[in-house]
Amino acid sequence: MLEIKNIYKTFNIGTVNEKRALQNLSLTLYDGDFVTVIGGNGAGKSTLLNAIAGVWPIDEGHIVIDGQDITAFPEYKRAAFLGRVFQDPMNGTAATMGIEENLALALRRGKSRTLSRGIKKSERKLYRDILKRLGLGLEDRMTTKVGLLYGGQRQALTLLMSTLQKPKLLLLDEHTAALDPKTARKVLDLTQEMVEEQSLTTLMITHNMKDAIQMGNRLIMMHEGNIIYDVSGEAKKKLTVDDLLHKFEEVSGEEFANDRMILSK
């Protein structure tokens, strides 16, 4: 479903702030893969997701989704292939629009994005039914402006919007990092449910090593713009956080230096 072939990305080329963020990185995700991504600060995790989403062009290499080379596609053209949930709950929704209007935009992804014909009664029933599954009471507040929702409600809504039309690839960029532990757990449970229900091909960055081990069928570890460890199946299920820390030191020759991830043990 996703093929990343030898991609490079360097920021601020030719300046004192030059930073090579991705170095000859290759990655293949098969249909239905749920891959968690971990790594220290500056490892290239978010850069990888931004490269896939087309936030900026890569310097070299190719990105292919479901057999189609999208390397030259601008960000707006890739939206038809992708669902994405960001770390900041304020991203991914239109704050000044109502809940049902945001869902209507998501339902029209890749089509003509106009609300001029209004929201049909059948649509409202669909939105009410899917919102009810969240267990957050949003089905009774469908005209409420999204900007009035708290972080967990907004992130759950964004997740719902990103999967309303089954995307070729779901990108989750530390989507629970800004939430309190209880709300984060609810959003993660909802994520697992939606991914399994729709057999979504998913790439999830997380700062929580336990979540990286428990969720998905495959785990990759990044360091200095490349993948240094890739584990799946039974081997992944048997991993512990200490195993990951030791593996990082073994492969990179360095100690793991992300305090937030270590504290999540």
C-alpha positions in Angstrom: 0.0 0.0 0.0 2.9 2.3 0.7 6.4 2.2 -0.9 9.0 4.7 0.1 12.1 4.3 -2.1 15.5 5.9 -1.1 14.2 9.3 0.0 16.3 12.2 1.2 15.4 15.4 2.8 17.8 18.2 3.9 16.7 21.5 5.4 18.5 24.8 5.2 21.0 23.5 2.6 24.2 25.4 2.5 23.7 27.3 5.8 25.1 26.8 9.3 21.7 25.3 10.2 21.8 22.6 7.5 20.1 19.4 8.8 19.8 16.1 6.9 16.5 14.9 8.2 16.0 11.8 6.0 18.9 9.8 4.6 18.3 7.2 1.9 15.2 5.9 3.7 13.2 3.0 2.3 10.0 1.5 3.8 7.2 -0.7 2.5 3.8 -1.1 4.2 1.5 -3.8 3.0 -2.3 -3.5 2.9 -3.6 -3.6 6.5 -0.2 -3.1 8.2 -0.4 -1.1 11.4 3.1 0.2 12.0 4.2 2.1 15.1 7.2 4.5 14.8 9.6 5.4 17.7 12.8 7.3 17.9 14.6 10.0 19.8 14.4 13.8 19.2 15.4 14.7 15.7 15.2 11.1 14.5 13.1 12.1 11.4 9.7 10.7 12.5 7.5 13.7 11.8 9.7 14.5 8.8 8.8 11.1 7.4 5.1 11.7 7.8 5.3 15.2 6.3 7.2 13.8 3.3 4.4 11.3 2.7 1.7 14.0 3.2 3.5 16.3 0.8 4.0 19.2 3.2 7.2 19.9 1.3 9.0 18.1 -1.6 11.6 15.5 -0.9 15.1 16.0 -2.4 15.4 12.5 -3.9 13.6 9.3 -4.1 10.0 8.2 -4.7 6.8 7.8 -2.7 4.2 5.4 -4.1 0.7 4.8 -2.6 -1.4 1.8 -3.8 0.8 1.6 -7.0 0.6 5.3 -7.9 3.7 7.4 -7.7 2.7 10.5 -5.8 6.2 12.0 -5.4 5.3 15.0 -7.6 1.8 15.5 -6.1 1.1 18.7 -4.1 -0.3 18.3 -0.6 -3.9 19.0 -1.6 -3.8 16.2 -4.3 -2.5 13.7 -1.7 -5.5 14.4 0.6 -7.6 12.0 -1.5 -5.3 9.1 -0.5 -4.6 10.0 3.1 -6.2 10.4 6.5 -4.2 12.3 9.1 -4.4 13.1 12.8 -2.0 15.7 14.2 -0.4 16.0 17.6 -2.1 19.4 18.2 -5.9 18.9 18.6 -6.4 22.3 17.1 -5.2 21.0 13.7 -7.3 18.9 11.4 -10.7 20.6 12.0 -12.3 23.9 11.2 -12.8 25.6 14.6 -15.4 28.1 13.5 -17.6 25.4 11.8 -20.0 23.0 13.5 -19.4 19.4 14.2 -21.7 18.2 11.5 -20.2 20.7 9.0 -16.7 19.3 9.7 -18.0 15.8 9.2 -19.6 16.9 5.9 -16.3 18.3 4.7 -14.6 15.0 5.6 -17.3 13.0 3.7 -16.7 15.1 0.6 -12.9 14.6 0.7 -11.6 14.3 -2.8 -14.9 15.6 -4.2 -16.3 19.1 -4.6 -16.0 20.7 -1.2 -19.1 22.8 -1.0 -21.8 23.0 1.6 -24.1 25.1 -0.7 -26.6 22.3 -1.0 -26.7 21.8 2.7 -26.5 18.7 4.8 -29.1 16.1 4.0 -31.3 14.4 6.6 -29.7 11.0 5.8 -26.3 12.5 6.4 -27.3 13.8 9.8 -28.4 10.4 10.8 -25.1 8.9 9.7 -23.2 11.6 11.6 -25.3 11.0 14.7 -24.8 7.3 14.6 -21.0 7.5 14.2 -20.7 10.2 16.9 -22.6 8.1 19.3 -20.0 5.4 19.1 -17.4 7.9 20.6 -19.4 7.9 23.9 -18.7 11.6 24.3 -22.2 13.0 23.9 -21.3 14.8 20.6 -24.3 13.3 18.8 -26.4 15.7 20.8 -24.2 18.7 19.9 -23.8 18.5 16.2 -24.2 22.2 15.5 -21.7 23.1 18.2 -18.6 25.0 16.9 -15.7 22.6 17.0 -13.5 25.3 18.7 -15.6 24.9 21.8 -14.7 21.3 22.3 -11.9 20.2 24.6 -8.8 18.5 23.3 -9.9 14.9 23.7 -13.3 15.5 22.0 -11.6 17.3 19.2 -9.0 14.7 18.6 -11.6 11.9 18.6 -13.6 13.9 16.1 -10.5 14.4 13.9 -9.9 10.6 14.0 -13.4 10.0 13.0 -13.1 12.5 10.1 -9.9 11.0 8.9 -11.5 7.6 8.6 -15.0 8.6 7.4 -14.0 7.8 3.9 -11.6 4.9 4.1 -8.1 6.3 3.3 -5.4 4.4 1.5 -3.1 5.3 4.4 -3.8 6.7 7.9 -1.1 8.9 9.4 -1.1 9.4 13.1 1.5 11.9 14.3 1.8 11.5 18.1 -2.0 12.1 18.1 -2.4 11.5 21.9 0.7 13.4 23.1 -1.2 16.6 24.1 -3.9 14.7 26.0 -4.2 13.7 29.6 -3.6 9.9 30.2 -7.2 9.0 30.6 -8.3 10.8 27.4 -5.2 9.5 25.6 -6.2 5.9 26.4 -9.7 6.5 25.1 -8.4 7.9 21.8 -6.0 5.0 21.5 -8.7 2.5 22.1 -10.8 4.3 19.5 -7.9 4.2 17.1 -7.4 0.5 17.5 -11.1 -0.1 17.0 -11.3 1.9 13.8 -8.1 0.5 12.3 -9.2 -3.1 12.9 -12.8 -2.5 11.7 -11.7 -1.0 8.4 -8.4 -2.9 8.0 -6.7 0.5 7.6 -3.0 0.7 6.6 -1.6 2.9 9.4 1.6 4.6 10.3 1.6 5.9 13.9 4.3 7.9 15.6 4.3 7.7 19.3 6.5 8.9 22.2 5.1 6.0 24.4 7.2 2.9 24.0 4.5 0.7 25.7 1.9 1.9 23.2 4.4 1.2 20.4 4.8 -2.4 21.5 1.1 -3.0 22.3 -0.4 -1.5 19.2 -0.1 -2.6 15.6 1.6 -5.6 14.0 5.0 -4.0 13.3 7.3 -1.5 15.0 10.1 0.5 13.4 12.8 2.6 15.2 14.3 5.7 13.6 17.6 7.4 14.2 19.3 10.2 12.3 16.9 10.0 9.4 16.8 6.3 8.8 15.3 3.1 10.1 17.6 1.2 12.3 15.3 -1.5 13.6 12.2 -3.2 12.1 10.3 -5.9 14.0 7.0 -7.6 13.5 4.8 -10.6 14.4 5.7 -12.7 17.4 9.1 -11.0 17.9 7.3 -7.7 18.4 4.8 -9.1 20.8 7.6 -10.4 23.1 9.4 -7.0 23.2 9.7 -5.0 26.4 10.6 -1.3 26.8 14.0 -2.3 28.1 14.5 -4.5 25.0 13.9 -1.4 22.9 16.3 0.7 24.8 19.0 -1.9 24.6 18.4 -2.4 20.9 18.7 1.3 20.3 22.1 1.4 22.0 23.2 -1.7 20.2 22.3 -0.5 16.7 23.1 3.2 17.0 26.1 3.0 19.4 24.4 5.8 21.5 22.2 6.0 24.6 18.6 6.8 24.0 18.2 10.5 24.7 14.5 11.3 24.7 13.5 11.9 28.3 9.8 11.9 27.5 10.0 8.5 25.9 12.1 7.0 28.7 9.6 8.4 31.3 6.8 6.6 29.5 8.3 3.3 30.6 
